[in-house]
Amino acid sequence: MFEAVLFDCDGVLVDSEPITNGVLRQMLNEAGWALSQPECERIFIGKAVRDERERIEAETGRPLTDDWMRAFYARRDQRLRAELQTVAGALDAVIAAHAHAKGRIACASGADRPKVVMQIGMAGMAPYFEDRIFSGHDMPRSKPAPDVYLAAAAHLGADPSRCLVIEDTATGAQAGLAAGATVWGYCQHGHGRAFDGLPVARVFRHMDELARALPALR
């Protein structure tokens, strides 16, 4: 058994990345950076927007101001409230993880905490995570650094090497591995190519697989 199960949020629990990335691309285009959707996804998915500050400022010729970020958050959250969908099977997977780890689960996201709290609430998962929600924005370093996963494990009193991390991006998987955790990669589309070259222990394509696998580990 794992001592704790640590979930990423975007792309793992909720299907938010196309929405968030779409708003980001639109605003970057408005700021003067002509960016296609695939390019935007390749650059930003799995990362905090602020971590790409230098590139944004170089491409747009404008500073990345707090006002711009507030406008981005507002437009993003409006779209999320209207369109957000839970990843199929994710609630059952969270319930299975909660049972497996006897309540020692957490969400450790690279996104800002208000967004993560909002999304978990919309997905009906708040009773399982309660206050165990951690944001890379509150850490010294964002993913792929391990800080957010180390903070979540410490809060739960769990040895990171006995934690299971569920991630959907290479950046997030690198963070979990750097923390010393076992990483399982969720890859809804494709064949796990996002994790090529990374020692993830398992790649799965549907959250039902996670919900079935955890009880079998007892």
Phi, psi and omega in degrees: 000147171276146177290328182207154176239125185244120183258137159291170181250293186292122181088349178249307180264322181228149181269066188264340190297319177298326180290306182300315182293326178295317178294317180299314179299316180299316182289325176292322175298317178298330181276356176110003178257104180283103190232129177281163180298314177299321178296317181297318178296317181297322184281321195250335184296131182090358183236158170282140181303318183297336179291344177254025183306310185299318181290319178300314182294324179291321184283326183266339184072019181229152175289147175275094188271164175297325178296319178296317180295321178296320178295320177298312180301318182295313180293320178299311183294325177298316179294319181297316180299329183273331194234350189300136174238145174284142174299134182303127178084356185293321180297317177297323178294319177296317179298318179296319179294320179300318179290317182299315185263011178055047177088355183269073174235157179209160172251125181235100189247155172276351182278168177293146188297319178303321178296314182296315179300316179300314184293318179296322176296316180296329181277358180076021184256356184305321180297338182270329180265331182049238183266009185270061181235125186233141183240137175297338177296337182266002184254160176301325181224145177269171173304139018274006172293153187275002193308314186291325178286323176295320179295317180296315179297318179297319179299323181276353183069031184251143173290123180308327181289349178250017179256147172255127178251133177250117185225157178238000180231157177297321180300314179292320178298320177299321179295315179296317179295320179295333177284347181094010183273165167279132182245130169250132183261125176267123183226090184295324181241146179082202187230035176080018182299336178300337184256010179304132178084357179252138183279055173289143187281335184201144173239130180227158189248351179216142182296339175301327179297320178293316180299327179278326186288322186297313178298331181289345181278351181295000000 
